[in-house]
Amino acid sequence: MVDEALEEIVDHIVNGIVKQGYLVKKGKKMKSMKERWFVLKPTNLTYFTNQTCSEQKGVITINKSSSVESVVAKGKYRFQVKCGESGTHYEMEAKDQKSRQEWIACIQASIGN
């Protein structure tokens, strides 16, 4: 338990990680939903195939022209991030309402900084 807390502090202070965890992301080309490991830093949201972060799948730029909002989907906890400069929308799904709210709040805080 202490090790996890220390690891989280190091990730936040040393590595600049705001939040990290699994989300399900809708594909751009293939519209299927795939689980990805997401790492939010103040200026980007990077996603990987898994928690080892060995295979990066993409990066979503977070800046003042970005936005994040809930998406209505019956029985799902979806939200989308819109990149203002490119106009690209990224749709993601959290495991529950609490997790979705945490992700939205953290992304909004990054947009505001």
Residue pairs with C-beta under 8 A, 6 or more apart in sequence:
11 17
11 20
12 18
15 41
16 41
16 42
17 39
17 40
17 41
18 40
18 41
18 42
18 106
18 109
18 110
19 38
19 40
19 102
19 103
19 106
20 37
20 38
20 39
20 40
21 37
21 38
21 99
21 103
22 35
22 36
22 37
22 38
22 51
22 95
23 35
23 36
23 38
23 47
23 92
23 93
23 94
23 103
24 33
24 34
24 35
24 36
24 92
24 93
25 33
25 34
25 35
25 36
25 38
25 47
25 90
25 91
25 92
25 93
26 32
26 33
26 90
26 91
26 92
26 93
27 33
27 34
28 88
33 93
36 47
36 48
36 49
36 57
37 47
37 48
37 49
37 50
37 51
37 53
38 45
38 46
38 47
38 48
38 92
39 45
39 46
39 47
39 48
39 53
40 62
40 103
40 106
40 107
40 110
41 110
42 62
42 110
42 113
43 61
43 62
43 63
43 110
44 59
44 60
44 61
44 62
45 59
45 60
45 62
45 81
45 107
46 56
46 58
46 59
46 60
47 56
47 57
47 58
47 59
47 60
48 54
48 55
48 56
48 57
49 55
49 57
60 81
60 83
60 90
61 83
61 85
61 86
62 81
62 107
62 110
62 111
63 84
63 85
63 111
64 84
64 111
65 83
65 84
65 85
66 81
66 82
66 83
66 84
66 107
66 111
67 81
67 82
67 84
67 111
68 79
68 80
68 81
68 82
68 104
68 107
68 108
68 111
69 79
69 80
69 82
69 104
70 78
70 79
70 100
70 104
71 78
71 79
71 80
71 91
72 78
73 93
76 93
77 93
77 94
77 95
77 96
77 97
77 99
77 100
78 91
78 92
78 93
78 94
78 100
79 91
79 92
79 93
79 94
79 100
79 103
79 104
80 89
80 90
80 91
80 92
81 89
81 90
81 92
81 107
82 88
82 89
82 90
83 90
92 103
93 100
94 100
94 103
